[in-house]
Amino acid sequence: MDPVSMQANTPERLQFPALPPEAPLDMPVQDLHARPDMEGRGRTPATSPHSIILRRAAVVGSALLMTAYGAWRTHKVMDAAGFSALGVIMLLLFIALFMWIALAFTSAVAGFCSLVLRGGLGLGIRRKGDLPHLARRTALLLPTYNEPPHRVMAGLRAIYTSLEETGQIGSFDLFILSDTTNPDIWVQEEAAFLTLREQTGGHERIFYRRRHKNTERKAGNVGEWVRRFGGAYDHMVTLDADSVMSGATLVRMADAMERNPGVGLIQTLPVIVGGGTLFARLQQFAGRVYGPIIAFGIAWWHGSEGNYWGHNAIIRTRAFAGQAGLPHVPGRPPFGGHILSHDFVEAALMRRGGWAIHMIPALDGSYEESPPTLTDVAIRDRRWCQGNLQHVKVLPTRGLHWVSRLHMIIGIGAYVTSPLWLVFLLTGILISLQAHFQRPEYFGDTKLLYPNWPHVDPVQAKYVFIGTMAVLLAPKLLAYIALLCDGEARRGSGGAVRAALSILLETLVGGLIAPIAMLIQTSGVMSILSGHDSGWNAQRRDDGKVPLGEIARNYWRFTVFGLLLGAGAWVVSPSLFFWMTPVLLGLVFSIPLVAFTSSRAVGQEFRRAGLLLVPEETSPPTVLNMLEHGLETSTVSEEPCDALHALRADAALSRAHIAMLPHERKPGDPINAEQLVGLVKLSEASTLSAAERSLTVREKAAVLASRAGVETILRLPD
């Protein structure tokens, strides 16, 4: 097959380049030890609420007062004559852990009030009414890394069609930013990209770029786009591979950025949808019912010092380029190197530079999906855990707002609290063991008129336990009350009775899963502290079909730990054993519990029973119907075929592939050893089958990135 004749017969669809003309934008790497360049902006953004100091005093101050009261009551539980070393440790752990749940409680109370009083918008955004007219350009960026192309393109097609319905598609361009390393998925992405252009007619608005060296992962992917194309766009919307956003929502967000020039970022509240397994449906229901009061709460007291979750947000391109160039932190991985959890840091740096960061939880039309199983969450959390712990080195950054530092501390605490809970639990067992075997000293070395009777006050202990559980569970009750006040959401969740049963079910199953998650996160923290890097794995988004044998191999340690813990508690005291029953049940039955929650069949049974329902599935928004239709009618295979055969079978695809390759290496450029070896192997191969057998995956990807390599593949006989 002659490449020259192939180019001569190029069909019309390939006359449109895969990328627009470059519009470079400088994105300097930030110095975390120097003062930021404010460019004339003030320390307090114009969009900061006037009552923000009082709001923060109410939320944070109330949490501190609750913690102080809880610490005092815990002190009353302990021996009145003084604490043992274990008692002091337990009190300190209680203070740290109770402060965590107290802040969540006070923030949820604020969120409940804001939600019921119809807050959560701001920046002049309206949920209803005519759409504003846009004057500036916005780019939608979808970074992808070895993701299923059929799902990625179905989501983009739904977004594109929804934008067309607003009549303002002319203000938006879509970019697929691929960091895919699997050569078969890479070629399938290109085929799906060309198909998406044909289906939508978006030849001049939908673009595709694959990086052939994916340095700094997602942050590097987006940063490379900013440096090459950011100058042509006033705003950019970051998406995940499973993100879907309605056109109306995107238009309203872009309009808010145009009318508020001091705002650097607006974060939406993505609603979890598409859950099939029981685990995904539990996550979906919890996010839909509890998520709003959490999001409304933090939006209320964070104000213009909000946070960024890495997707489903709109960013002012100039603000991002000027302030969010991430440096490498000193040291070796897992703590050193490029910053993994980049979103928190990017938001903090933009706020440091004087830009406002807002969360708008009342703006609907923003959706994402959940991992299907606990195992998939654990894999993702391992990477997030490393990234959040890495923020320890970012906390001292000069000029950060204290709320931005608090975001990072909370992110670190999300993982550090798991080992703290475990130590707290084990300390309680040791205290019981000490009381059981240690002979008390009634008089000690001092002459006393009355003996010192060591005791733990059971009445006070009961009050502390009840109070802690009330603080822990109260946000769920507030969320249910807020749901009852919203007729549409209440009906969409199956009605008041089914919603209540769903909350009880989620609380029960979540309580059983909690000790397993605690040990998983503890293991992750210890692994990271011991110097193990998390790597970069693609997120699994299928139905979560996991063989029972694999589950048993992954979770038998939790079962053994639960049995040993239960045996130890029984030896110390039967009452201690029964008190620990909720923790022990989750651990001992971890294998059947994970298998049960990983089942799609079980998840669908609960859906048919009207439990764990969310409004987005009982009455799906238009954009989600578009997504479902796109998945059902997709011509892109769910499983990638071999890239070499795909290019040989489709002449138009091979021409497009060659056209999208980077410039050939010039003398003096770095040598790609894998490409060099791969080209030699191709030159020595007598057939395509022989070439396939000889090439490694990395060599295969490298030769597919070379025009000479592709042309050789096309000439080889079968």
LINURGI-V72925 format. One record per residue. SS is DSSP state (@ for helix, = for strand, . for the rest). PSI is psi in whole degrees, 0 to 359 (* if undefined). OMEGA is omega in radians with two decimals (* if undefined). Layout:
SS/PSI/OMEGA + SS/PSI/OMEGA
//
This chain:
./122/-3.03 + ./118/-3.14 + @/329/3.14 + @/314/3.13 + @/330/3.08 + @/316/-3.12 + @/327/-3.12 + @/331/-3.11 + ./24/-3.10 + ./126/3.10 + ./168/-3.03 + @/325/-3.05 + @/337/-3.13 + @/1/3.06 + @/344/3.10 + ./123/-3.09 + ./156/-3.14 + ./341/-3.13 + ./150/3.09 + ./174/3.06 + ./143/-3.11 + ./144/3.08 + ./81/-3.00 + ./146/3.08 + ./126/-3.11 + ./134/3.12 + ./83/-3.06 + ./147/3.05 + =/132/-3.05 + ./144/3.03 + ./112/-3.07 + ./349/-3.11 + ./356/-3.11 + ./161/3.06 + ./141/3.13 + ./156/3.05 + ./105/-3.08 + ./345/3.14 + ./38/3.09 + ./357/3.12 + ./148/3.13 + ./169/-3.14 + ./329/-3.12 + ./116/-3.13 + ./152/-3.14 + ./336/-3.10 + ./4/3.11 + ./132/3.13 + ./143/-3.11 + ./331/-3.07 + ./20/-2.99 + @/326/3.14 + @/316/3.12 + @/322/3.12 + @/313/-3.11 + @/324/3.09 + @/321/-3.13 + @/314/-3.07 + @/305/-3.08 + @/319/3.14 + @/317/3.12 + @/321/3.11 + @/321/3.11 + @/318/3.12 + @/318/3.10 + @/319/3.14 + @/318/3.12 + @/318/3.12 + @/318/3.11 + @/321/3.11 + @/320/3.11 + @/318/3.13 + @/325/3.08 + @/323/3.06 + @/322/-3.14 + @/333/3.14 + @/326/-3.00 + ./174/-3.12 + ./126/-3.07 + ./338/-3.09 + ./356/-3.14 + ./160/-3.07 + ./148/2.91 + ./172/3.10 + @/318/3.12 + @/323/3.12 + @/320/3.11 + @/317/3.12 + @/316/-3.10 + @/322/3.12 + @/317/3.13 + @/319/3.10 + @/320/3.12 + @/316/-3.12 + @/314/-3.12 + @/316/-3.08 + @/323/-3.13 + @/325/3.08 + @/323/3.13 + @/309/-3.10 + @/333/3.10 + @/318/3.11 + @/321/3.08 + @/322/-3.14 + @/309/-3.10 + @/325/3.08 + @/322/3.12 + @/322/3.08 + @/315/3.09 + @/319/3.12 + @/322/3.10 + @/313/-3.14 + @/316/3.14 + @/320/-3.11 + @/313/-3.11 + @/327/-3.13 + ./10/3.07 + ./46/3.04 + ./206/3.02 + ./11/3.09 + ./262/-3.13 + ./174/-3.14 + ./20/3.12 + ./14/-3.12 + ./138/3.05 + ./140/3.13 + ./329/-3.07 + ./180/3.10 + ./178/-3.12 + ./145/3.12 + ./141/3.09 + ./163/3.10 + ./131/-3.09 + ./143/3.14 + ./348/-3.04 + ./168/-3.03 + ./144/-3.14 + =/137/3.07 + =/135/3.02 + =/120/-3.07 + =/123/3.09 + =/94/3.04 + =/137/-3.13 + =/143/-3.10 + ./98/3.12 + ./32/3.12 + ./155/3.08 + ./116/-3.07 + @/329/-3.10 + @/324/3.12 + @/319/3.14 + @/312/-3.08 + @/327/3.09 + @/320/3.10 + @/317/3.12 + @/323/3.11 + @/319/3.11 + @/317/3.13 + @/315/-3.11 + @/314/-3.14 + @/320/3.11 + @/322/3.08 + @/322/3.09 + @/321/-3.12 + @/338/3.09 + @/344/-3.09 + ./8/-3.08 + ./32/3.11 + @/336/-3.13 + @/344/3.14 + @/1/-3.03 + =/141/2.93 + =/149/-3.13 + =/132/3.13 + =/126/2.98 + =/113/-3.07 + =/97/-3.01 + =/131/2.94 + ./20/-3.06 + ./134/3.12 + ./340/3.11 + ./116/-3.05 + @/327/3.14 + @/318/3.10 + @/324/3.13 + @/309/-3.12 + @/324/3.08 + @/323/3.06 + @/315/-3.13 + @/317/3.11 + @/318/3.14 + @/325/3.09 + @/314/3.12 + @/321/3.11 + @/319/3.13 + @/319/3.10 + @/317/-3.13 + @/319/-3.11 + @/324/-3.06 + @/342/-3.01 + ./15/-3.07 + ./44/-3.10 + ./329/-3.09 + ./4/-3.08 + ./350/-3.14 + =/126/-3.02 + =/158/-3.12 + =/135/3.06 + =/128/3.04 + =/128/3.03 + ./135/-3.14 + ./356/3.01 + ./101/-2.98 + ./70/3.11 + ./144/3.06 + ./21/2.97 + @/222/-3.01 + @/319/3.13 + @/319/3.10 + @/326/3.13 + @/309/-3.14 + @/320/-3.14 + @/322/3.11 + @/321/3.10 + @/316/-3.13 + @/316/-3.10 + @/333/-3.12 + @/321/-2.98 + @/353/-2.99 + @/335/-3.11 + @/343/-3.10 + @/355/-3.02 + ./134/3.10 + ./327/-3.09 + =/158/3.01 + =/141/3.08 + =/122/3.13 + =/134/-3.13 + =/157/2.93 + ./169/-3.13 + ./336/-3.14 + ./12/-3.11 + ./145/2.96 + =/134/3.10 + =/142/-3.13 + ./153/3.13 + @/320/-3.13 + @/319/3.12 + @/316/3.13 + @/320/3.13 + @/316/-3.13 + @/323/3.10 + @/315/3.14 + @/322/3.11 + @/320/3.12 + @/323/3.09 + @/322/3.14 + @/323/-3.07 + @/350/-3.13 + ./82/-3.01 + ./347/3.13 + ./359/-3.12 + =/128/-3.14 + =/333/-3.07 + =/141/3.02 + =/119/3.13 + =/130/3.05 + ./173/3.03 + ./99/3.13 + ./130/3.09 + =/131/3.14 + =/131/-3.13 + ./172/3.01 + ./16/-3.11 + ./131/3.11 + ./311/3.14 + ./164/3.11 + @/319/3.14 + @/314/3.14 + @/324/-3.14 + @/325/3.05 + @/315/3.10 + @/318/-3.12 + @/314/-3.14 + @/315/-3.14 + @/317/3.14 + @/322/-3.10 + @/325/-3.07 + @/313/-3.12 + ./331/-3.06 + @/315/-3.10 + @/317/-3.11 + @/330/3.05 + @/311/-3.09 + @/317/3.11 + @/324/-3.14 + @/310/-3.11 + @/327/3.08 + @/324/-3.08 + @/318/-3.08 + @/348/3.00 + @/325/3.13 + ./232/-3.12 + ./6/3.07 + =/47/-3.09 + ./191/-3.08 + ./172/-3.12 + ./131/-3.08 + ./8/3.02 + ./352/-3.13 + ./165/-3.13 + ./43/3.12 + =/153/3.07 + =/138/-3.03 + =/139/3.02 + =/118/-3.00 + @/319/-3.13 + @/322/3.12 + @/318/-3.14 + @/314/-3.12 + @/322/-3.06 + @/335/-3.00 + @/342/-2.94 + ./21/3.03 + =/110/-2.97 + ./130/3.02 + ./168/2.96 + ./136/3.10 + =/149/-3.05 + ./153/3.12 + ./176/3.13 + ./159/3.04 + ./148/0.24 + ./348/-3.09 + ./332/-3.13 + ./181/3.12 + =/201/-3.13 + ./153/-3.04 + ./123/-3.08 + ./302/3.12 + ./76/-2.98 + @/333/-3.01 + @/312/3.10 + @/316/-3.06 + @/320/3.11 + @/317/3.10 + @/316/-3.12 + @/320/-3.13 + @/322/3.08 + @/319/3.10 + @/323/3.07 + @/327/3.13 + ./7/3.06 + ./2/3.13 + ./142/3.11 + =/141/3.10 + =/116/-3.06 + =/146/2.95 + =/133/-3.13 + ./83/-3.02 + ./340/-3.09 + ./355/3.13 + ./107/-3.09 + ./184/3.14 + ./19/-3.13 + =/124/-2.98 + =/155/3.04 + =/178/3.13 + ./165/-3.10 + ./148/2.99 + ./145/-2.99 + ./340/-3.05 + ./165/3.06 + @/324/3.13 + @/318/3.12 + @/322/3.07 + @/320/-3.14 + @/320/3.12 + @/316/3.12 + @/319/-3.11 + @/329/3.12 + @/320/3.11 + @/317/3.12 + @/322/3.14 + @/313/3.13 + @/316/-3.13 + @/318/-3.13 + @/319/3.10 + @/330/3.11 + @/338/-3.13 + @/347/3.05 + @/325/-3.12 + @/348/3.13 + ./337/-3.08 + ./322/-3.12 + ./3/-3.09 + ./133/-3.10 + ./132/3.03 + ./2/3.12 + ./142/3.02 + ./147/-3.07 + @/331/3.09 + @/324/3.07 + @/320/3.06 + @/322/3.13 + @/322/3.07 + @/314/-3.10 + @/321/3.11 + @/318/3.11 + @/320/3.10 + @/319/3.07 + @/316/-3.12 + @/333/3.13 + @/334/3.14 + @/325/-3.13 + @/331/-3.13 + @/334/3.13 + @/307/3.06 + @/330/3.10 + @/319/3.08 + @/319/3.13 + @/315/3.11 + @/321/3.10 + @/316/3.13 + @/314/-3.13 + @/326/3.10 + @/320/3.08 + @/321/3.11 + @/318/3.14 + @/322/3.10 + @/318/3.09 + @/321/3.12 + @/319/3.12 + @/317/3.13 + @/331/-3.09 + @/323/-3.00 + @/337/-3.07 + ./133/3.11 + ./126/-3.10 + ./148/3.04 + ./108/-3.05 + ./330/-3.08 + ./336/-3.13 + ./210/-3.09 + ./353/-3.06 + ./139/3.10 + ./119/-3.12 + ./149/3.10 + ./323/-3.14 + ./148/3.14 + ./156/3.06 + ./107/-3.11 + ./106/3.11 + ./136/-3.14 + ./155/2.93 + ./118/-3.03 + ./111/-3.10 + @/329/3.14 + @/313/3.10 + @/320/3.11 + @/320/3.11 + @/317/3.14 + @/318/3.13 + @/317/-3.14 + @/313/-3.13 + @/317/-3.14 + @/318/3.13 + @/316/3.13 + @/325/3.11 + @/316/3.12 + @/324/-3.10 + @/321/-3.03 + @/346/-3.09 + @/320/3.11 + @/328/3.11 + @/321/3.09 + @/317/3.10 + @/321/3.12 + @/321/3.12 + @/318/3.11 + @/317/3.11 + @/324/3.10 + @/319/3.12 + @/331/-3.13 + @/349/-3.13 + ./100/-3.05 + @/318/-3.11 + @/314/3.13 + @/323/-3.14 + @/313/3.13 + @/322/3.14 + @/341/3.11 + ./12/3.07 + ./3/-3.11 + @/170/-3.03 + @/317/-3.06 + @/311/-3.14 + @/324/3.10 + @/320/3.10 + @/317/3.10 + @/323/3.12 + @/320/3.10 + @/318/3.09 + @/318/3.12 + @/314/3.14 + @/321/3.14 + @/318/-3.14 + @/306/-3.11 + @/320/3.10 + @/323/3.09 + @/324/3.10 + @/324/-3.14 + @/333/-3.03 + @/313/3.13 + @/329/3.07 + @/313/3.12 + @/323/3.12 + @/314/-3.14 + @/323/3.10 + @/312/-3.13 + @/323/3.09 + @/317/3.10 + @/319/3.12 + @/316/3.13 + @/314/-3.12 + @/323/3.12 + @/318/-3.14 + @/317/3.13 + @/334/3.13 + ./1/2.99 + ./15/-3.11 + ./126/3.13 + ./149/-3.08 + ./341/-3.06 + ./195/-3.12 + ./104/-3.11 + ./145/3.07 + ./145/3.14 + ./128/3.10 + ./134/-3.06 + ./20/-3.14 + ./199/-3.05 + ./2/3.04 + ./30/3.13 + ./107/-3.09 + ./125/3.12 + ./145/-3.13 + @/323/3.13 + @/320/3.12 + @/320/3.09 + @/317/3.14 + @/319/3.14 + @/327/-3.10 + @/334/-2.95 + @/4/-3.12 + @/331/3.13 + @/325/3.12 + @/321/3.09 + @/313/3.14 + @/316/3.12 + @/318/3.12 + @/319/3.13 + @/316/3.12 + @/319/3.12 + @/318/3.12 + @/319/3.12 + @/318/3.12 + @/319/3.12 + @/322/-3.14 + @/321/3.12 + @/320/-3.14 + @/310/-3.08 + ./129/3.07 + @/325/3.13 + @/322/3.07 + @/321/3.12 + @/312/-3.12 + @/327/3.10 + @/328/-3.11 + ./4/-3.06 + @/315/-3.14 + @/321/3.12 + @/317/-3.08 + @/321/-3.12 + @/314/-3.14 + @/321/-3.12 + @/312/-3.08 + @/321/-3.10 + ./30/-3.09 + @/321/-3.10 + @/305/3.10 + @/329/3.14 + @/315/3.13 + @/319/3.12 + @/318/-3.13 + @/313/-3.10 + @/343/3.13 + ./359/-3.05 + ./127/3.03 + @/322/-3.14 + @/317/3.12 + @/317/3.12 + @/320/-3.14 + @/330/3.05 + @/317/3.09 + @/324/3.11 + @/317/3.13 + @/333/3.10 + ./358/3.12 + ./20/-3.14 + ./151/-3.13 + ./33/3.11 + ./151/3.02 + ./151/-3.09 + @/330/-3.08 + @/347/3.06 + @/333/3.09 + @/329/3.08 + ./78/-2.98 + ./138/3.01 + ./160/-3.07 + @/318/-3.08 + @/329/3.08 + @/327/3.02 + @/322/3.09 + @/319/3.12 + @/314/-3.13 + @/318/3.11 + @/319/3.13 + @/322/3.10 + @/322/-3.11 + @/326/-3.07 + ./6/-3.08 + ./135/3.06 + ./0/3.13 + ./128/-3.14 + ./144/3.09 + ./334/3.12 + ./127/-3.12 + ./139/3.04 + ./170/-3.10 + ./131/-3.05 + @/321/-3.11 + @/315/3.13 + @/324/-3.14 + @/318/3.13 + @/322/3.14 + @/330/-3.08 + @/340/-3.05 + ./102/-3.09 + @/322/3.14 + @/320/3.12 + @/317/-3.14 + @/322/3.09 + @/317/3.13 + @/320/3.13 + @/313/3.13 + @/320/-3.13 + @/331/-3.10 + ./0/-3.14 + ./153/3.09 + ./172/3.12 + ./147/3.12 + ./154/-3.14 + ./138/3.07 + ./156/3.10 + ./132/-3.13 + ./342/3.07 + ./156/3.09 + ./145/-3.13 + ./129/3.06 + ./102/-3.05 + @/321/-3.12 + @/323/3.10 + @/320/3.13 + @/314/3.12 + @/319/-3.14 + @/319/3.12 + @/322/3.08 + @/317/3.13 + @/320/3.11 + @/318/-3.11 + @/333/-3.13 + @/348/-3.11 + ./136/3.13 + ./335/-3.14 + ./167/3.08 + @/321/3.13 + @/319/3.11 + @/322/3.11 + @/318/3.12 + @/318/-3.11 + @/329/-3.04 + @/333/-3.04 + ./135/2.94 + ./170/3.14 + @/316/-3.13 + @/322/3.09 + @/323/3.12 + @/315/3.10 + @/323/-3.10 + @/318/-3.13 + @/331/3.07 + @/344/3.07 + ./6/-3.14 + ./132/3.10 + @/318/3.13 + @/321/3.13 + @/316/3.14 + @/317/-3.13 + @/324/3.07 + @/317/3.12 + @/320/-3.11 + @/335/-3.11 + @/338/-3.06 + ./139/3.03 + ./158/-3.13 + ./*/*
//
